[in-house]
């Protein structure tokens, strides 16, 4: 399988999953993987310890995915005040499971100091610490998170941008954004990144709207804003699944097309372990790319 990458001169795709914890969810997960790998993505990524899964369960599924698919696999790894040795052990386990890429995250900090923080001088508190450690362990493909509308825990936008620069200066390969729905938000953020000397690729994170009320809940947790006119439009068609699906595809495709015209060439889809919307939007993007190449 030939992956589409940022270096190809075309459009790269990547897709994010979370570990499935029930037999039914696992069956849907593998169907989703099988569908999306037909698009030759640059990589798959999977969260660790999310949606009720344990770290061990996450590592097992990452290993299964790395073994079953030809698509490179990236593991989301959080540090969150854990000891350097504990994080180093996780990195070794991931590598042993055949995972060769990383999405380095701080994760949630505990409300009180952990034993690691109290008793071990060497602690990974920030994502930049995790990036430095991963680089020291010879990981060469490390994505980091970016927040075009500012991380909820950041002191302000300037501090948040500086934190992103720290992560990338420490060895980050690219920045993948939180989802957003106004392309101008991302374009302003790109300008801000360039103003502080960040040169690594910025990858838009795309979350097709499968359920507007659930997406509103997600956005409240992460500080992303959904334009009120978009909310109103989806609510009008909430009881019509076919119309809602069509609207979701059109909205995500319009967002990606706008960003393509502005020079973005890699799109990262938050699939929620569902293939329908992400596949349809991404397939249209790939189809446009193939049409353009044929015309050339």
Short mmCIF file of the C-alpha atoms (twelve columns), coordinates in Angstrom:
data_MODEL
# 
_entry.id   MODEL 
# 
loop_
_atom_site.group_PDB 
_atom_site.id 
_atom_site.type_symbol 
_atom_site.label_atom_id 
_atom_site.label_alt_id 
_atom_site.label_comp_id 
_atom_site.label_asym_id 
_atom_site.label_seq_id 
_atom_site.Cartn_x 
_atom_site.Cartn_y 
_atom_site.Cartn_z 
_atom_site.pdbx_PDB_model_num 
ATOM 1   C CA . UNK A 1   0.000   0.000  0.000   1 
ATOM 2   C CA . UNK A 2   1.340   3.442  -0.933  1 
ATOM 3   C CA . UNK A 3   0.591   5.986  1.763   1 
ATOM 4   C CA . UNK A 4   -0.181  9.595  0.877   1 
ATOM 5   C CA . UNK A 5   2.305   11.731 2.819   1 
ATOM 6   C CA . UNK A 6   3.059   15.427 3.233   1 
ATOM 7   C CA . UNK A 7   6.061   14.998 0.926   1 
ATOM 8   C CA . UNK A 8   4.078   13.577 -1.998  1 
ATOM 9   C CA . UNK A 9   2.962   16.944 -3.333  1 
ATOM 10  C CA . UNK A 10  -0.661  15.820 -2.981  1 
ATOM 11  C CA . UNK A 11  -3.014  15.606 -0.016  1 
ATOM 12  C CA . UNK A 12  -2.184  13.429 2.978   1 
ATOM 13  C CA . UNK A 13  -4.861  11.869 5.160   1 
ATOM 14  C CA . UNK A 14  -4.684  10.476 8.675   1 
ATOM 15  C CA . UNK A 15  -7.378  9.018  10.903  1 
ATOM 16  C CA . UNK A 16  -7.763  8.861  14.675  1 
ATOM 17  C CA . UNK A 17  -9.405  6.062  16.670  1 
ATOM 18  C CA . UNK A 18  -9.949  5.144  20.300  1 
ATOM 19  C CA . UNK A 19  -9.640  1.622  21.771  1 
ATOM 20  C CA . UNK A 20  -12.806 -0.460 21.501  1 
ATOM 21  C CA . UNK A 21  -13.791 -2.110 24.786  1 
ATOM 22  C CA . UNK A 22  -16.672 -4.465 23.844  1 
ATOM 23  C CA . UNK A 23  -16.980 -7.182 21.184  1 
ATOM 24  C CA . UNK A 24  -19.557 -5.129 19.293  1 
ATOM 25  C CA . UNK A 25  -17.364 -2.012 19.402  1 
ATOM 26  C CA . UNK A 26  -14.345 -4.013 18.297  1 
ATOM 27  C CA . UNK A 27  -16.232 -5.370 15.302  1 
ATOM 28  C CA . UNK A 28  -17.194 -1.835 14.282  1 
ATOM 29  C CA . UNK A 29  -13.635 -0.637 14.868  1 
ATOM 30  C CA . UNK A 30  -12.149 -3.225 12.505  1 
ATOM 31  C CA . UNK A 31  -14.779 -2.495 9.864   1 
ATOM 32  C CA . UNK A 32  -13.855 1.191  10.145  1 
ATOM 33  C CA . UNK A 33  -10.144 0.432  9.825   1 
ATOM 34  C CA . UNK A 34  -10.723 -1.767 6.789   1 
ATOM 35  C CA . UNK A 35  -12.775 0.917  5.099   1 
ATOM 36  C CA . UNK A 36  -10.384 3.792  5.769   1 
ATOM 37  C CA . UNK A 37  -7.173  1.973  4.887   1 
ATOM 38  C CA . UNK A 38  -8.419  1.755  1.289   1 
ATOM 39  C CA . UNK A 39  -7.676  5.497  1.105   1 
ATOM 40  C CA . UNK A 40  -3.930  4.848  1.687   1 
ATOM 41  C CA . UNK A 41  -3.581  7.193  4.667   1 
ATOM 42  C CA . UNK A 42  -0.259  8.529  5.885   1 
ATOM 43  C CA . UNK A 43  -0.954  7.035  9.319   1 
ATOM 44  C CA . UNK A 44  -3.569  5.913  11.813  1 
ATOM 45  C CA . UNK A 45  -3.477  7.177  15.389  1 
ATOM 46  C CA . UNK A 46  -5.061  5.786  18.534  1 
ATOM 47  C CA . UNK A 47  -5.670  7.309  21.918  1 
ATOM 48  C CA . UNK A 48  -4.389  5.471  24.996  1 
ATOM 49  C CA . UNK A 49  -6.584  4.983  28.043  1 
ATOM 50  C CA . UNK A 50  -9.583  6.787  26.506  1 
ATOM 51  C CA . UNK A 51  -13.302 5.954  26.453  1 
ATOM 52  C CA . UNK A 52  -13.059 3.623  29.447  1 
ATOM 53  C CA . UNK A 53  -10.086 1.652  28.137  1 
ATOM 54  C CA . UNK A 54  -7.029  0.857  30.230  1 
ATOM 55  C CA . UNK A 55  -3.458  1.581  29.227  1 
ATOM 56  C CA . UNK A 56  -2.810  -2.160 28.745  1 
ATOM 57  C CA . UNK A 57  -5.930  -2.543 26.617  1 
ATOM 58  C CA . UNK A 58  -4.862  0.443  24.536  1 
ATOM 59  C CA . UNK A 59  -1.385  -0.985 23.976  1 
ATOM 60  C CA . UNK A 60  -2.855  -4.354 22.991  1 
ATOM 61  C CA . UNK A 61  -5.138  -2.760 20.403  1 
ATOM 62  C CA . UNK A 62  -2.304  -0.597 19.099  1 
ATOM 63  C CA . UNK A 63  -0.236  -3.748 18.639  1 
ATOM 64  C CA . UNK A 64  -3.094  -5.525 16.867  1 
ATOM 65  C CA . UNK A 65  -3.596  -2.546 14.574  1 
ATOM 66  C CA . UNK A 66  0.129   -2.284 13.778  1 
ATOM 67  C CA . UNK A 67  0.225   -6.005 12.990  1 
ATOM 68  C CA . UNK A 68  -2.989  -6.109 10.932  1 
ATOM 69  C CA . UNK A 69  -2.565  -3.010 8.791   1 
ATOM 70  C CA . UNK A 70  0.107   -1.784 6.407   1 
ATOM 71  C CA . UNK A 71  -0.681  1.779  7.495   1 
ATOM 72  C CA . UNK A 72  1.848   3.206  9.999   1 
ATOM 73  C CA . UNK A 73  0.405   3.558  13.502  1 
ATOM 74  C CA . UNK A 74  0.896   6.438  15.947  1 
ATOM 75  C CA . UNK A 75  0.134   6.069  19.648  1 
ATOM 76  C CA . UNK A 76  -1.263  8.919  21.689  1 
ATOM 77  C CA . UNK A 77  0.784   9.001  24.883  1 
ATOM 78  C CA . UNK A 78  0.251   11.281 27.871  1 
ATOM 79  C CA . UNK A 79  2.775   12.124 30.560  1 
ATOM 80  C CA . UNK A 80  0.710   14.103 33.127  1 
ATOM 81  C CA . UNK A 81  3.282   14.229 35.957  1 
ATOM 82  C CA . UNK A 82  4.376   10.611 35.511  1 
ATOM 83  C CA . UNK A 83  7.954   9.612  36.198  1 
ATOM 84  C CA . UNK A 84  10.469  9.596  33.394  1 
ATOM 85  C CA . UNK A 85  11.091  5.904  33.949  1 
ATOM 86  C CA . UNK A 86  7.371   5.061  33.708  1 
ATOM 87  C CA . UNK A 87  7.096   6.983  30.439  1 
ATOM 88  C CA . UNK A 88  10.283  5.399  29.125  1 
ATOM 89  C CA . UNK A 89  8.764   1.979  29.895  1 
ATOM 90  C CA . UNK A 90  5.639   2.921  27.933  1 
ATOM 91  C CA . UNK A 91  7.756   3.970  24.972  1 
ATOM 92  C CA . UNK A 92  9.568   0.638  25.041  1 
ATOM 93  C CA . UNK A 93  6.264   -1.250 25.214  1 
ATOM 94  C CA . UNK A 94  4.877   0.665  22.252  1 
ATOM 95  C CA . UNK A 95  7.957   -0.053 20.193  1 
ATOM 96  C CA . UNK A 96  7.735   -3.722 21.131  1 
ATOM 97  C CA . UNK A 97  4.132   -3.688 19.888  1 
ATOM 98  C CA . UNK A 98  5.311   -2.482 16.468  1 
ATOM 99  C CA . UNK A 99  4.276   1.152  16.913  1 
ATOM 100 C CA . UNK A 100 6.768   3.579  15.369  1 
ATOM 101 C CA . UNK A 101 5.042   6.967  15.678  1 
ATOM 102 C CA . UNK A 102 3.901   9.061  18.599  1 
ATOM 103 C CA . UNK A 103 1.356   11.754 19.399  1 
ATOM 104 C CA . UNK A 104 2.847   13.399 22.496  1 
ATOM 105 C CA . UNK A 105 0.356   14.921 24.934  1 
ATOM 106 C CA . UNK A 106 0.425   16.307 28.430  1 
ATOM 107 C CA . UNK A 107 -2.952  14.838 29.380  1 
ATOM 108 C CA . UNK A 108 -4.836  15.712 32.527  1 
ATOM 109 C CA . UNK A 109 -2.737  16.608 35.546  1 
ATOM 110 C CA . UNK A 110 -3.773  15.004 38.853  1 
ATOM 111 C CA . UNK A 111 -5.439  17.335 41.348  1 
ATOM 112 C CA . UNK A 112 -2.820  16.395 43.948  1 
ATOM 113 C CA . UNK A 113 0.826   15.510 43.494  1 
ATOM 114 C CA . UNK A 114 1.403   11.879 42.571  1 
ATOM 115 C CA . UNK A 115 3.981   9.628  44.142  1 
ATOM 116 C CA . UNK A 116 6.051   10.076 40.986  1 
ATOM 117 C CA . UNK A 117 6.026   13.842 41.394  1 
ATOM 118 C CA . UNK A 118 6.836   13.668 45.100  1 
ATOM 119 C CA . UNK A 119 9.510   11.004 45.137  1 
ATOM 120 C CA . UNK A 120 11.165  11.096 41.731  1 
ATOM 121 C CA . UNK A 121 13.155  14.120 40.651  1 
ATOM 122 C CA . UNK A 122 12.826  13.136 36.993  1 
ATOM 123 C CA . UNK A 123 9.176   13.754 36.065  1 
ATOM 124 C CA . UNK A 124 7.463   14.348 32.716  1 
ATOM 125 C CA . UNK A 125 5.112   17.210 33.523  1 
ATOM 126 C CA . UNK A 126 4.625   18.820 30.114  1 
ATOM 127 C CA . UNK A 127 4.275   17.496 26.579  1 
ATOM 128 C CA . UNK A 128 7.590   19.158 25.726  1 
ATOM 129 C CA . UNK A 129 9.233   16.916 28.360  1 
ATOM 130 C CA . UNK A 130 7.672   13.884 26.679  1 
ATOM 131 C CA . UNK A 131 8.899   15.022 23.261  1 
ATOM 132 C CA . UNK A 132 12.446  15.458 24.583  1 
ATOM 133 C CA . UNK A 133 12.367  12.013 26.167  1 
ATOM 134 C CA . UNK A 134 10.995  10.388 23.011  1 
ATOM 135 C CA . UNK A 135 13.695  12.041 20.903  1 
ATOM 136 C CA . UNK A 136 16.320  10.758 23.316  1 
ATOM 137 C CA . UNK A 137 14.841  7.281  22.820  1 
ATOM 138 C CA . UNK A 138 15.239  7.741  19.027  1 
ATOM 139 C CA . UNK A 139 11.599  8.274  18.080  1 
ATOM 140 C CA . UNK A 140 11.677  10.263 14.857  1 
ATOM 141 C CA . UNK A 141 7.988   10.918 14.061  1 
ATOM 142 C CA . UNK A 142 6.337   12.831 16.895  1 
ATOM 143 C CA . UNK A 143 3.110   14.769 16.451  1 
ATOM 144 C CA . UNK A 144 2.004   17.322 19.041  1 
ATOM 145 C CA . UNK A 145 -1.342  18.989 19.731  1 
ATOM 146 C CA . UNK A 146 -2.238  22.548 18.760  1 
ATOM 147 C CA . UNK A 147 -5.238  24.614 19.875  1 
ATOM 148 C CA . UNK A 148 -6.299  27.288 17.368  1 
ATOM 149 C CA . UNK A 149 -8.843  28.603 19.881  1 
ATOM 150 C CA . UNK A 150 -6.476  28.301 22.891  1 
ATOM 151 C CA . UNK A 151 -6.142  25.356 25.279  1 
ATOM 152 C CA . UNK A 152 -8.696  25.619 28.129  1 
ATOM 153 C CA . UNK A 153 -5.902  25.471 30.731  1 
ATOM 154 C CA . UNK A 154 -3.671  28.070 29.056  1 
ATOM 155 C CA . UNK A 155 -3.052  31.389 30.787  1 
ATOM 156 C CA . UNK A 156 -3.657  33.200 27.503  1 
ATOM 157 C CA . UNK A 157 -3.183  32.810 23.749  1 
ATOM 158 C CA . UNK A 158 0.420   34.012 23.861  1 
ATOM 159 C CA . UNK A 159 1.379   31.470 26.516  1 
ATOM 160 C CA . UNK A 160 -0.418  28.708 24.612  1 
ATOM 161 C CA . UNK A 161 1.442   29.554 21.409  1 
ATOM 162 C CA . UNK A 162 4.747   29.571 23.266  1 
ATOM 163 C CA . UNK A 163 3.963   26.141 24.733  1 
ATOM 164 C CA . UNK A 164 3.382   24.848 21.203  1 
ATOM 165 C CA . UNK A 165 6.723   26.282 20.115  1 
ATOM 166 C CA . UNK A 166 8.455   24.558 23.050  1 
ATOM 167 C CA . UNK A 167 7.020   21.197 21.954  1 
ATOM 168 C CA . UNK A 168 8.053   21.643 18.349  1 
ATOM 169 C CA . UNK A 169 11.494  23.014 19.218  1 
ATOM 170 C CA . UNK A 170 11.983  19.967 21.445  1 
ATOM 171 C CA . UNK A 171 11.662  17.726 18.391  1 
ATOM 172 C CA . UNK A 172 8.025   17.652 17.300  1 
ATOM 173 C CA . UNK A 173 7.490   16.692 13.656  1 
ATOM 174 C CA . UNK A 174 4.112   18.358 13.107  1 
ATOM 175 C CA . UNK A 175 1.254   19.985 15.015  1 
ATOM 176 C CA . UNK A 176 -2.229  18.445 14.743  1 
ATOM 177 C CA . UNK A 177 -5.007  20.808 15.734  1 
ATOM 178 C CA . UNK A 178 -8.045  20.396 17.900  1 
ATOM 179 C CA . UNK A 179 -11.178 20.372 15.758  1 
ATOM 180 C CA . UNK A 180 -12.663 23.699 14.635  1 
ATOM 181 C CA . UNK A 181 -15.382 24.813 12.232  1 
ATOM 182 C CA . UNK A 182 -14.389 28.297 11.091  1 
ATOM 183 C CA . UNK A 183 -11.487 28.203 8.592   1 
ATOM 184 C CA . UNK A 184 -10.524 31.777 9.498   1 
ATOM 185 C CA . UNK A 185 -9.702  30.530 12.999  1 
ATOM 186 C CA . UNK A 186 -7.045  28.226 11.570  1 
ATOM 187 C CA . UNK A 187 -5.696  30.766 9.109   1 
ATOM 188 C CA . UNK A 188 -5.176  33.329 11.886  1 
ATOM 189 C CA . UNK A 189 -3.516  30.662 13.993  1 
ATOM 190 C CA . UNK A 190 -1.160  29.743 11.155  1 
ATOM 191 C CA . UNK A 191 -0.161  33.407 10.872  1 
ATOM 192 C CA . UNK A 192 0.499   33.520 14.617  1 
ATOM 193 C CA . UNK A 193 2.649   30.378 14.423  1 
ATOM 194 C CA . UNK A 194 4.705   31.854 11.616  1 
ATOM 195 C CA . UNK A 195 5.137   35.099 13.548  1 
ATOM 196 C CA . UNK A 196 6.967   33.264 16.349  1 
ATOM 197 C CA . UNK A 197 9.156   31.262 13.975  1 
ATOM 198 C CA . UNK A 198 7.333   27.911 13.889  1 
ATOM 199 C CA . UNK A 199 8.075   26.149 10.605  1 
ATOM 200 C CA . UNK A 200 6.808   22.589 11.181  1 
ATOM 201 C CA . UNK A 201 3.628   21.541 9.325   1 
ATOM 202 C CA . UNK A 202 0.254   22.460 10.794  1 
ATOM 203 C CA . UNK A 203 -2.319  19.705 10.244  1 
ATOM 204 C CA . UNK A 204 -6.019  20.609 10.534  1 
ATOM 205 C CA . UNK A 205 -8.034  18.286 12.758  1 
ATOM 206 C CA . UNK A 206 -11.428 17.594 11.188  1 
ATOM 207 C CA . UNK A 207 -14.437 16.314 13.144  1 
ATOM 208 C CA . UNK A 208 -17.431 15.718 10.846  1 
ATOM 209 C CA . UNK A 209 -20.644 16.512 12.713  1 
ATOM 210 C CA . UNK A 210 -22.319 13.163 13.327  1 
ATOM 211 C CA . UNK A 211 -24.513 14.506 16.160  1 
ATOM 212 C CA . UNK A 212 -24.638 18.249 16.760  1 
ATOM 213 C CA . UNK A 213 -25.545 17.965 20.453  1 
ATOM 214 C CA . UNK A 214 -22.637 15.614 21.158  1 
ATOM 215 C CA . UNK A 215 -20.256 17.846 19.227  1 
ATOM 216 C CA . UNK A 216 -21.448 20.837 21.292  1 
ATOM 217 C CA . UNK A 217 -20.565 18.867 24.426  1 
ATOM 218 C CA . UNK A 218 -17.126 18.019 23.011  1 
ATOM 219 C CA . UNK A 219 -16.532 21.665 22.121  1 
ATOM 220 C CA . UNK A 220 -17.395 22.875 25.617  1 
ATOM 221 C CA . UNK A 221 -14.760 20.560 27.070  1 
ATOM 222 C CA . UNK A 222 -11.945 21.581 24.750  1 
ATOM 223 C CA . UNK A 223 -12.666 25.251 24.106  1 
ATOM 224 C CA . UNK A 224 -13.620 24.906 20.434  1 
ATOM 225 C CA . UNK A 225 -16.386 27.163 19.147  1 
ATOM 226 C CA . UNK A 226 -19.170 26.071 16.809  1 
ATOM 227 C CA . UNK A 227 -20.647 28.967 14.802  1 
ATOM 228 C CA . UNK A 228 -24.246 29.527 15.878  1 
ATOM 229 C CA . UNK A 229 -25.519 29.435 12.291  1 
ATOM 230 C CA . UNK A 230 -24.000 25.949 11.929  1 
ATOM 231 C CA . UNK A 231 -25.686 24.795 15.138  1 
ATOM 232 C CA . UNK A 232 -29.027 26.153 13.957  1 
ATOM 233 C CA . UNK A 233 -28.701 24.499 10.568  1 
ATOM 234 C CA . UNK A 234 -27.926 21.069 12.015  1 
ATOM 235 C CA . UNK A 235 -30.752 21.364 14.537  1 
ATOM 236 C CA . UNK A 236 -33.229 22.069 11.749  1 
ATOM 237 C CA . UNK A 237 -32.399 18.697 10.190  1 
ATOM 238 C CA . UNK A 238 -31.832 16.780 13.447  1 
ATOM 239 C CA . UNK A 239 -34.744 14.405 12.799  1 
ATOM 240 C CA . UNK A 240 -33.774 13.693 9.193   1 
ATOM 241 C CA . UNK A 241 -30.764 11.361 9.202   1 
ATOM 242 C CA . UNK A 242 -30.214 11.516 5.446   1 
ATOM 243 C CA . UNK A 243 -30.294 15.322 5.378   1 
ATOM 244 C CA . UNK A 244 -28.042 15.512 8.454   1 
ATOM 245 C CA . UNK A 245 -25.537 13.187 6.797   1 
ATOM 246 C CA . UNK A 246 -25.542 15.221 3.605   1 
ATOM 247 C CA . UNK A 247 -25.099 18.427 5.569   1 
ATOM 248 C CA . UNK A 248 -22.210 16.974 7.576   1 
ATOM 249 C CA . UNK A 249 -20.377 15.860 4.438   1 
ATOM 250 C CA . UNK A 250 -20.925 19.214 2.742   1 
ATOM 251 C CA . UNK A 251 -19.728 21.166 5.790   1 
ATOM 252 C CA . UNK A 252 -16.538 19.134 6.296   1 
ATOM 253 C CA . UNK A 253 -15.730 19.063 2.605   1 
ATOM 254 C CA . UNK A 254 -16.219 22.830 2.307   1 
ATOM 255 C CA . UNK A 255 -13.889 23.352 5.278   1 
ATOM 256 C CA . UNK A 256 -11.185 21.139 3.748   1 
ATOM 257 C CA . UNK A 257 -11.528 22.702 0.307   1 
ATOM 258 C CA . UNK A 258 -11.139 26.192 1.765   1 
ATOM 259 C CA . UNK A 259 -7.993  25.126 3.583   1 
ATOM 260 C CA . UNK A 260 -6.628  23.378 0.486   1 
ATOM 261 C CA . UNK A 261 -6.865  26.644 -1.389  1 
ATOM 262 C CA . UNK A 262 -4.842  28.209 1.429   1 
ATOM 263 C CA . UNK A 263 -2.058  25.659 1.018   1 
ATOM 264 C CA . UNK A 264 -2.922  22.955 3.570   1 
ATOM 265 C CA . UNK A 265 -2.090  19.477 2.294   1 
ATOM 266 C CA . UNK A 266 -2.720  17.110 5.234   1 
ATOM 267 C CA . UNK A 267 -6.048  16.516 6.994   1 
ATOM 268 C CA . UNK A 268 -6.441  14.534 10.217  1 
ATOM 269 C CA . UNK A 269 -9.919  13.084 10.788  1 
ATOM 270 C CA . UNK A 270 -11.381 12.375 14.220  1 
ATOM 271 C CA . UNK A 271 -13.417 9.299  13.280  1 
ATOM 272 C CA . UNK A 272 -15.030 8.403  16.639  1 
ATOM 273 C CA . UNK A 273 -14.512 4.841  15.334  1 
ATOM 274 C CA . UNK A 274 -17.091 5.455  12.597  1 
ATOM 275 C CA . UNK A 275 -16.121 5.256  8.952   1 
ATOM 276 C CA . UNK A 276 -19.125 6.751  7.178   1 
ATOM 277 C CA . UNK A 277 -18.595 10.520 7.346   1 
ATOM 278 C CA . UNK A 278 -14.790 10.510 7.517   1 
ATOM 279 C CA . UNK A 279 -14.557 8.084  4.603   1 
ATOM 280 C CA . UNK A 280 -16.982 10.005 2.423   1 
ATOM 281 C CA . UNK A 281 -15.282 13.373 2.972   1 
ATOM 282 C CA . UNK A 282 -11.760 11.986 2.646   1 
ATOM 283 C CA . UNK A 283 -12.668 9.962  -0.431  1 
ATOM 284 C CA . UNK A 284 -13.965 13.104 -2.111  1 
ATOM 285 C CA . UNK A 285 -10.679 14.842 -1.312  1 
ATOM 286 C CA . UNK A 286 -8.657  11.958 -2.729  1 
ATOM 287 C CA . UNK A 287 -10.933 11.841 -5.770  1 
ATOM 288 C CA . UNK A 288 -10.329 15.545 -6.408  1 
ATOM 289 C CA . UNK A 289 -6.601  14.939 -6.083  1 
ATOM 290 C CA . UNK A 290 -6.718  12.069 -8.600  1 
ATOM 291 C CA . UNK A 291 -8.783  14.191 -10.999 1 
ATOM 292 C CA . UNK A 292 -6.269  17.022 -10.722 1 
ATOM 293 C CA . UNK A 293 -3.336  14.721 -11.390 1 
ATOM 294 C CA . UNK A 294 -5.084  13.204 -14.394 1 
ATOM 295 C CA . UNK A 295 -5.786  16.654 -15.794 1 
ATOM 296 C CA . UNK A 296 -2.147  17.618 -15.357 1 
# 
